[in-house]
Amino acid sequence: MIRAILNFFGFLFAWATNGLVLLALSVGAVLWIYARDLPNHTQLAQYAPPTISRIYSAEGRLMDEFAHERRLFVPAAEIPDLVKQAFISAEDKNFYLHKGYDVRGMAAAFVDAVRSRGETLRGASTITQQVMKNFLLSGDRTAERKIKEIILAARIEQTLTKEQILELYLNEIFLGQNSYGVAAAAQTYFSKALTELDLEEAAFLAALPQAPSNYHPVRAKERVTERRNFVLRQMQENGYITAAARDAAIAAPLRSVQNGDFPAFREGLPPRGYFTDEIRRQLSERYSEEEFFTGGLAIRATLDPVLQEAAERAFRKGLEEYDRRRGRWRGGLAQLPSEMLEGESWRAALADLRVPRDIDGWQVAAVSRSMRSPGRGGSTRTAAPGRSRRRRAISCGWATWCMWLRCLPRTAACATGRCARSPSCRAPFWRWT
């Protein structure tokens, strides 16, 4: 009897041992197969991400910036701990403990998937694995990619420190609104530097990697606020913040540039003009367009913004005066169908016209009718861009089409059809009613 029991347990032990050996050999064979021809992970040690090229004035003020992907590279030492802790709590709370992959996290994700019968599928990728996927692999959701991801993650942990891996992750990750990396995202959503972020703002950024396109701060405000609050609770559970700080941050409203709570970073820059565009053209020819848009160039221009504005204003004034002296009528830029000018529908029709709208001193106006002039065919109802002080303009002696108008003082007789600003001015004048 005892021998039979021992034989039974011996059989179970041998079966279990053989099974474990077979499993180990199978895993080893799979790893060996997929470990061949993997990308070289050591290149990440010298990785230089594509960053924004910026143009500065002669005084050192930022004038313009160009980039395919809006990214500002920030070394790990300059990224506030609050931001690091928020992303670690949201994406990989065992980041400083595992060796590239989190066995417990994968097991927990598997259990959740089984319990929910596949309805609840949450990611189990560590930050290290996400770095491998973003830099060296594709985003395909396949078992093969996952195995390669784990192999590369284990290797990179032996090559780079945790801080270096975190630096790659926080500077590369896409966070919506064409913002790549936490520094660019802080400017895009809050018009702030990383060191100026509040707790709830750092948690908001950490909430974005899960679904940056679906977590818009205005269109999906309720959903992203819920995700932000989850990150805050995780930060408190991981010991990064106190319960009081968590509750205060959860109670804070979701404020953002997109919601109009902060001025956009771009509003602080001067309007893009031909000068910076010419710099872009010349440097793209010299260094290639790819280098210009991704090389993170710092360009010091010779331009003085104050003097440049005065020069452009004087040049524009000279062109206008020269054009008036010639006295040539060039006609209009466009003409709207008369039915569009009934009631208030002309406003939308005028807004849809593709005409320049960024010329200083000129703006869009609607010319709804023109007076009959001897020798010229009847009156016509038109829409015209111009410097309108009131809604309706009546021309004196000129058929009106869609054109640029400037409001001139009326001091001459209507029959002349000329303005009397100066004796040499031959431009048609307009009476504003």
C-alpha positions as CSV (number, residue, x, y, z in Angstrom):
1,M,0.0,0.0,0.0
2,I,2.7,2.4,1.0
3,R,4.7,1.4,-2.1
4,A,1.7,2.1,-4.3
5,I,1.3,5.6,-2.8
6,L,5.0,6.3,-3.2
7,N,4.9,5.1,-6.8
8,F,1.9,7.4,-7.4
9,F,3.6,10.5,-6.0
10,G,6.8,9.5,-7.8
11,F,4.9,9.4,-11.0
12,L,3.4,12.8,-10.3
13,F,6.8,14.2,-9.5
14,A,8.4,12.8,-12.6
15,W,5.5,14.1,-14.7
16,A,5.7,17.5,-13.2
17,T,9.5,17.6,-13.7
18,N,9.3,16.5,-17.3
19,G,6.5,19.0,-17.9
20,L,8.6,21.8,-16.4
21,V,11.7,20.8,-18.4
22,L,9.6,20.7,-21.6
23,L,8.1,24.1,-20.8
24,A,11.5,25.6,-20.1
25,L,12.8,24.1,-23.4
26,S,9.8,25.5,-25.3
27,V,10.1,28.9,-23.8
28,G,13.9,28.9,-24.5
29,A,13.2,27.8,-28.1
30,V,10.6,30.6,-28.6
31,L,13.0,33.2,-27.1
32,W,15.9,31.9,-29.3
33,I,13.8,32.1,-32.4
34,Y,12.5,35.6,-31.8
35,A,15.8,36.9,-30.4
36,R,17.4,36.5,-33.8
37,D,17.4,39.6,-36.1
38,L,16.1,42.0,-33.4
39,P,16.9,45.7,-33.8
40,N,20.0,46.9,-32.1
41,H,18.9,48.3,-28.8
42,T,22.2,49.9,-28.0
43,Q,21.6,52.7,-30.4
44,L,19.1,54.1,-28.0
45,A,22.1,55.2,-25.8
46,Q,22.9,57.8,-28.6
47,Y,19.3,58.6,-29.6
48,A,18.6,62.2,-30.5
49,P,14.9,62.7,-30.9
50,P,13.5,65.1,-33.6
51,T,12.9,68.5,-31.9
52,I,11.6,71.9,-32.8
53,S,13.8,74.4,-34.8
54,R,13.4,77.9,-33.4
55,I,14.2,81.3,-34.9
56,Y,15.2,84.2,-32.5
57,S,15.4,87.9,-33.2
58,A,18.6,89.9,-32.9
59,E,17.5,90.6,-29.3
60,G,17.2,87.0,-28.5
61,R,13.4,86.9,-28.5
62,L,11.6,83.8,-29.9
63,M,10.0,84.7,-33.3
64,D,8.9,81.5,-34.8
65,E,9.3,77.7,-34.6
66,F,9.1,74.9,-37.1
67,A,8.6,71.1,-36.6
68,H,6.8,68.1,-38.0
69,E,6.4,66.8,-34.5
70,R,6.2,69.5,-31.8
71,R,8.8,68.2,-29.3
72,L,11.0,69.9,-26.7
73,F,13.7,67.6,-25.4
74,V,14.3,67.9,-21.6
75,P,17.0,65.8,-19.8
76,A,15.7,63.5,-17.0
77,A,17.4,65.6,-14.4
78,E,15.4,68.7,-15.4
79,I,12.0,66.9,-15.4
80,P,10.3,67.5,-12.0
81,D,9.8,64.5,-9.8
82,L,6.0,65.3,-9.7
83,V,5.8,64.7,-13.4
84,K,7.8,61.4,-13.3
85,Q,5.7,60.2,-10.4
86,A,2.4,60.9,-12.2
87,F,3.5,58.9,-15.3
88,I,4.9,56.1,-13.2
89,S,1.7,55.8,-11.2
90,A,-0.4,55.9,-14.4
91,E,1.6,53.5,-16.6
92,D,4.0,51.4,-14.5
93,K,3.9,51.6,-10.7
94,N,6.7,48.9,-10.4
95,F,9.0,50.7,-12.8
96,Y,11.9,51.0,-10.4
97,L,11.5,47.3,-9.2
98,H,11.2,45.2,-12.4
99,K,13.9,44.2,-14.9
100,G,12.1,45.4,-18.0
101,Y,8.9,43.4,-17.8
102,D,6.4,43.0,-14.9
103,V,5.4,39.4,-14.4
104,R,2.9,40.3,-11.7
105,G,1.3,42.9,-14.0
106,M,1.0,40.5,-16.8
107,A,-0.6,37.9,-14.6
108,A,-3.1,40.4,-13.2
109,A,-4.0,41.5,-16.7
110,F,-4.5,37.9,-17.7
111,V,-6.7,37.2,-14.6
112,D,-8.9,40.3,-15.3
113,A,-9.3,39.2,-19.0
114,V,-10.4,35.7,-17.9
115,R,-12.8,37.0,-15.2
116,S,-14.4,39.5,-17.6
117,R,-14.5,36.9,-20.5
118,G,-12.4,39.2,-22.6
119,E,-14.5,42.3,-22.0
120,T,-11.8,44.0,-19.8
121,L,-8.5,44.0,-21.6
122,R,-5.9,46.3,-20.0
123,G,-2.3,46.7,-21.0
124,A,0.5,45.1,-19.0
125,S,3.4,46.7,-20.8
126,T,5.9,48.4,-18.6
127,I,7.4,51.8,-19.5
128,T,10.5,50.0,-20.7
129,Q,8.4,47.9,-23.1
130,Q,6.6,51.0,-24.4
131,V,10.0,52.5,-25.1
132,M,10.9,49.4,-27.2
133,K,7.6,49.5,-29.0
134,N,7.9,53.3,-29.8
135,F,11.5,53.2,-30.9
136,L,12.3,49.8,-32.3
137,L,9.1,47.9,-33.0
138,S,5.8,48.4,-34.7
139,G,2.5,49.0,-32.9
140,D,1.0,45.7,-34.1
141,R,-1.0,43.9,-31.4
142,T,0.4,40.4,-32.0
143,A,2.1,37.8,-29.8
144,E,5.2,38.0,-31.9
145,R,5.6,41.7,-31.2
146,K,5.0,41.2,-27.5
147,I,7.7,38.5,-27.2
148,K,10.2,40.7,-29.0
149,E,9.2,43.6,-26.8
150,I,9.9,41.6,-23.7
151,I,13.3,40.4,-25.0
152,L,14.4,43.9,-25.9
153,A,13.1,45.4,-22.7
154,A,15.2,42.9,-20.7
155,R,18.2,43.8,-22.8
156,I,17.9,47.6,-22.6
157,E,17.6,47.4,-18.8
158,Q,21.1,46.1,-18.8
159,T,22.3,48.9,-21.1
160,L,20.6,52.0,-19.8
161,T,19.7,53.2,-16.3
162,K,16.1,53.6,-15.2
163,E,16.5,57.4,-15.4
164,Q,17.7,57.2,-19.0
165,I,14.8,54.9,-20.0
166,L,12.4,57.3,-18.3
167,E,14.0,60.2,-20.2
168,L,13.4,58.5,-23.5
169,Y,9.9,57.7,-22.6
170,L,8.9,61.2,-21.4
171,N,10.4,62.9,-24.4
172,E,9.1,60.6,-27.1
173,I,5.5,59.8,-26.1
174,F,2.7,61.3,-28.1
175,L,0.3,63.3,-25.9
176,G,-2.2,64.6,-28.5
177,Q,-2.5,68.0,-30.3
178,N,0.7,67.3,-32.2
179,S,2.6,67.4,-28.9
180,Y,5.4,64.8,-28.4
181,G,7.0,64.7,-25.0
182,V,5.9,66.2,-21.7
183,A,7.5,69.6,-22.2
184,A,5.7,70.3,-25.5
185,A,2.4,69.0,-24.0
186,A,2.8,71.3,-21.0
187,Q,3.0,74.3,-23.4
188,T,0.2,73.0,-25.6
189,Y,-2.4,72.4,-22.8
190,F,-1.3,74.9,-20.1
191,S,1.1,77.3,-21.7
192,K,3.5,76.5,-18.9
193,A,7.0,75.1,-18.4
194,L,7.3,71.7,-16.7
195,T,8.5,73.3,-13.4
196,E,5.3,75.5,-13.3
197,L,2.8,72.6,-13.5
198,D,0.4,72.0,-10.6
199,L,-0.4,68.5,-9.3
200,E,-3.6,68.2,-11.2
201,E,-2.0,69.4,-14.4
202,A,0.8,66.8,-14.1
203,A,-1.8,64.1,-13.5
204,F,-3.7,65.3,-16.6
205,L,-0.7,64.8,-18.8
206,A,-0.1,61.4,-17.3
207,A,-3.7,60.5,-18.2
208,L,-3.2,61.1,-21.9
209,P,-0.9,58.2,-23.0
210,Q,-3.8,55.7,-22.7
211,A,-5.8,57.4,-25.5
212,P,-4.4,60.8,-26.4
213,S,-6.8,61.3,-29.4
214,N,-9.9,60.4,-27.2
215,Y,-8.9,62.5,-24.2
216,H,-9.6,66.0,-25.5
217,P,-9.9,68.5,-22.6
218,V,-13.1,70.0,-24.1
219,R,-14.8,67.4,-26.2
220,A,-14.1,64.6,-23.7
221,K,-13.8,66.7,-20.5
222,E,-15.7,64.2,-18.3
223,R,-13.8,61.2,-19.5
224,V,-10.4,62.8,-19.1
225,T,-11.2,64.3,-15.7
226,E,-12.1,60.8,-14.5
227,R,-8.8,59.4,-15.8
228,R,-6.9,62.3,-14.2
229,N,-8.6,61.6,-10.9
230,F,-7.6,57.9,-11.2
231,V,-4.0,59.0,-11.7
232,L,-4.2,61.1,-8.6
233,R,-5.5,58.2,-6.5
234,Q,-2.7,56.0,-7.8
235,M,-0.2,58.6,-6.8
236,Q,-1.6,58.7,-3.3
237,E,-1.6,54.9,-3.0
238,N,2.0,54.7,-4.2
239,G,3.0,57.2,-1.5
240,Y,3.9,60.1,-3.8
241,I,1.3,62.6,-2.4
242,T,-0.8,62.9,0.7
243,A,-4.5,62.2,0.9
244,A,-5.2,66.0,1.4
245,A,-3.2,66.9,-1.7
246,R,-5.1,64.2,-3.7
247,D,-8.5,65.5,-2.6
248,A,-7.6,69.1,-3.4
249,A,-6.3,68.2,-6.8
250,I,-9.4,66.1,-7.6
251,A,-11.7,69.0,-6.5
252,A,-9.8,71.3,-8.9
253,P,-11.5,72.0,-12.2
254,L,-10.0,70.9,-15.5
255,R,-8.4,74.0,-16.9
256,S,-6.6,74.2,-20.2
257,V,-5.6,76.3,-23.2
258,Q,-8.2,74.5,-25.3
259,N,-11.0,75.6,-22.9
260,G,-9.8,79.2,-22.9
261,D,-8.4,79.2,-19.4
262,F,-4.9,80.0,-20.5
263,P,-3.6,82.0,-23.5
264,A,-2.1,79.7,-26.2
265,F,1.7,79.6,-26.3
266,R,1.5,80.6,-30.0
267,E,-0.2,83.9,-29.1
268,G,3.0,85.1,-27.5
269,L,4.8,84.8,-30.8
270,P,4.7,87.5,-33.5
271,P,2.6,86.6,-36.6
272,R,4.5,84.5,-39.0
273,G,5.8,86.6,-41.9
274,Y,7.8,86.4,-45.0
275,F,11.1,86.9,-43.1
276,T,11.0,83.7,-41.1
277,D,9.6,81.8,-44.1
278,E,12.5,82.9,-46.1
279,I,14.9,81.6,-43.4
280,R,13.0,78.3,-43.6
281,R,13.4,78.2,-47.4
282,Q,17.1,79.0,-47.4
283,L,18.1,76.6,-44.5
284,S,15.9,73.9,-46.0
285,E,17.9,74.2,-49.2
286,R,21.2,74.3,-47.4
287,Y,20.7,71.5,-44.8
288,S,17.6,69.7,-46.3
289,E,14.0,70.2,-45.2
290,E,14.1,67.1,-42.9
291,E,17.1,68.5,-41.0
292,F,15.4,71.9,-40.6
293,F,12.1,70.5,-39.3
294,T,13.6,67.9,-37.0
295,G,17.1,69.0,-36.1
296,G,16.3,71.3,-33.2
297,L,18.2,74.2,-34.7
298,A,18.6,77.5,-32.8
299,I,18.7,80.3,-35.4
300,R,19.7,83.8,-34.5
301,A,18.3,86.2,-37.2
302,T,19.4,89.8,-37.9
303,L,15.8,91.1,-37.7
304,D,14.8,93.8,-35.2
305,P,11.0,93.3,-34.8
306,V,10.3,97.0,-34.1
307,L,12.3,98.3,-37.0
308,Q,10.9,95.6,-39.3
309,E,7.4,96.6,-38.4
310,A,8.1,100.2,-39.2
311,A,9.8,99.3,-42.5
312,E,6.9,97.1,-43.6
313,R,4.4,99.9,-42.6
314,A,6.4,102.5,-44.6
315,F,6.7,100.1,-47.6
316,R,3.0,99.3,-47.6
317,K,2.1,103.0,-47.4
318,G,4.4,103.8,-50.3
319,L,2.8,101.1,-52.5
320,E,-0.7,102.3,-51.7
321,E,0.2,105.9,-52.6
322,Y,1.9,104.8,-55.8
323,D,-1.1,102.7,-56.7
324,R,-3.5,105.6,-56.2
325,R,-1.3,107.9,-58.3
326,R,-1.6,105.6,-61.2
327,G,-5.4,105.7,-61.0
328,R,-6.0,102.3,-62.6
329,W,-9.2,100.4,-61.8
330,R,-8.4,96.7,-61.5
331,G,-11.9,95.4,-60.9
332,G,-12.9,93.2,-58.0
333,L,-11.5,90.0,-56.6
334,A,-14.8,88.2,-56.7
335,Q,-18.5,88.7,-56.9
336,L,-21.2,87.0,-54.9
337,P,-24.6,86.0,-56.3
338,S,-27.2,88.6,-55.5
339,E,-29.4,86.0,-53.6
340,M,-26.6,85.7,-51.0
341,L,-26.9,89.3,-50.1
342,E,-30.4,89.2,-48.9
343,G,-30.9,89.7,-45.2
344,E,-27.8,88.7,-43.1
345,S,-26.7,85.8,-45.3
346,W,-24.0,88.0,-46.8
347,R,-22.0,87.6,-43.6
348,A,-21.4,83.9,-44.0
349,A,-20.8,84.3,-47.7
350,L,-18.2,87.0,-47.1
351,A,-16.5,84.9,-44.5
352,D,-16.2,82.0,-47.0
353,L,-14.3,84.1,-49.6
354,R,-10.7,83.1,-50.0
355,V,-9.1,86.6,-49.8
356,P,-6.1,87.8,-47.8
357,R,-7.2,88.9,-44.4
358,D,-3.9,89.6,-42.7
359,I,-2.9,93.0,-44.2
360,D,-2.6,95.6,-41.5
361,G,-5.1,98.4,-41.9
362,W,-7.4,96.5,-44.3
363,Q,-10.3,94.3,-43.3
364,V,-13.4,92.7,-44.9
365,A,-16.5,94.7,-45.6
366,A,-19.7,94.2,-47.6
367,V,-20.6,96.5,-50.4
368,S,-24.2,95.8,-50.9
369,R,-25.0,98.2,-53.8
370,S,-23.3,100.8,-56.1
371,M,-24.8,103.9,-57.6
372,R,-25.2,104.3,-61.3
373,S,-22.5,106.3,-63.0
374,P,-22.7,107.9,-66.5
375,G,-21.1,105.7,-69.1
376,R,-21.1,102.7,-66.8
377,G,-23.7,99.9,-66.8
378,G,-26.3,100.1,-64.0
379,S,-25.9,99.2,-60.4
380,T,-24.8,95.9,-59.0
381,R,-25.0,94.2,-55.6
382,T,-21.6,92.9,-54.5
383,A,-19.6,91.9,-51.5
384,A,-16.2,93.4,-51.0
385,P,-13.4,93.2,-48.4
386,G,-12.3,96.5,-47.1
387,R,-11.8,98.6,-44.0
388,S,-15.5,99.0,-43.1
389,R,-16.6,101.2,-40.3
390,R,-20.2,100.5,-40.9
391,R,-22.1,97.7,-42.5
392,R,-23.0,99.2,-45.9
393,A,-20.9,101.1,-48.4
394,I,-22.1,103.0,-51.5
395,S,-19.6,103.8,-54.3
396,C,-19.8,107.0,-56.2
397,G,-19.3,106.5,-59.9
398,W,-17.7,103.1,-59.8
399,A,-19.2,99.6,-60.3
400,T,-18.3,97.6,-57.2
401,W,-16.9,94.1,-57.2
402,C,-15.2,92.1,-54.4
403,M,-12.2,94.2,-53.7
404,W,-10.0,95.6,-51.0
405,L,-11.3,98.9,-49.6
406,R,-9.9,101.6,-47.4
407,C,-12.0,104.1,-45.6
408,L,-11.1,107.6,-47.0
409,P,-12.5,111.0,-46.0
410,R,-15.1,112.4,-48.3
411,T,-14.3,116.0,-49.1
412,A,-14.9,116.1,-52.9
413,A,-18.1,116.2,-54.9
414,C,-19.7,113.0,-55.7
415,A,-19.5,113.5,-59.4
416,T,-15.7,113.4,-59.3
417,G,-15.4,109.9,-58.1
418,R,-12.1,110.7,-56.5
419,C,-10.9,111.2,-52.9
420,A,-9.6,114.6,-51.9
421,R,-6.9,113.4,-49.5
422,S,-4.4,114.9,-51.8
423,P,-4.5,116.5,-55.2
424,S,-2.5,113.6,-56.7
425,C,-4.7,110.8,-55.3
426,R,-6.7,109.2,-58.1
427,A,-8.3,106.4,-56.1
428,P,-12.1,106.1,-56.0
429,F,-13.5,107.3,-52.7
430,W,-16.3,105.6,-50.7
431,R,-19.1,107.1,-48.8
432,W,-19.8,105.0,-45.6
433,T,-23.5,105.0,-44.6
